[in-house]
């Protein structure tokens, strides 16, 4: 499964059961999609 994030959203590519499982894991956290994307984007910027 491949997941890419940017400032605008998330792109998940893989089998349907993998994507559903990933989204279920995200739903367990109490952060918003906006907060998640900001964290992912800032983490990716630090690794460059």
Buried (B, 14 or more C-beta within 10 A) or exposed (E): EEEEBEEEEBEBEEEEEBBEEBEEEEEEEEEEEEEBBBEBBEEEEEEE
